Amino acid sequence: MRRRAVAVLVLSLLSVSCGEDPAPPAQRLALDSACDVGAGCVVRIGGHRLTVRMAPRRAALQPFELSLSTDLPLDTVVLDLKMKGMDMGRNRYRLQRTGDGVWRARPVLPVCTSGRSDWLAEFELEAGALRYRLDVPFTVGD
């Protein structure tokens, strides 16, 4: 029995060490200046530009238009909608590439029973082996 436990431990360690390398940490991106998601929030990545836009009016339980446009050759774009310091459940969306550097989604925000309207859109971007993270604050009702 003891030999079997040791064998299982060794095999699990080997599978971890021989598996794929863990993904490198994502590089955090910073917004250029004060961000108005209706007009577009801009980020620069080297010589590339990335713009996040949301429909001008956002409300809980109503789908709204969200787009990310860039000349950076991205493979995937994933969005998490969160509130700082409050668990709002899982609100994760994979944006769909719709054309020349444009990614879109129609997310739906849950109702916040405390009445808060401040949200954070956390974007995870992958371009080959490169990973980026961008946090874009926004509110509902504006």
C-alpha positions, 0 to 999 in steps of 0.5 A: 500500500505504501509503495503504491502511494509513493508511485502515485506521488512520483507519477503526479510530480512527473506529470506536473514537471513534464507537462506544458510550461505554465503561461507567463504572467500577463503584462498589465496595460494602462489606459492613456488618460481619463476613460470615457467608454462611450467615446472609447478608452485608448491603450497603447502597446508599443506601436499598436493602439487598442480602443475599448468602447461600450454602448452609451447606456448600460443597465442591469439585465440588458445586453449592451454592445461592447467592442475592442478594436486594435491593429495588434494581431490578437488570438483571443479576447476574454472579458470578466465583469466585476465589482471591486470588493463585491462578489457578483458571480461569474460574468465571463464573455469571450469576444468574437472577432468580427473583422479587421481587428474588431472584437465584439460581445453583448454582455449582460450585467447582473443586478447589484442589490446594494445599488452600486453602479461602479463596474470593472471590465477586466480584459485578458488578451492573447497574441501568440505567446504574449498575454495582456491584462487591461482593466477598464472602469465603467458605470451603469446608467450613464 
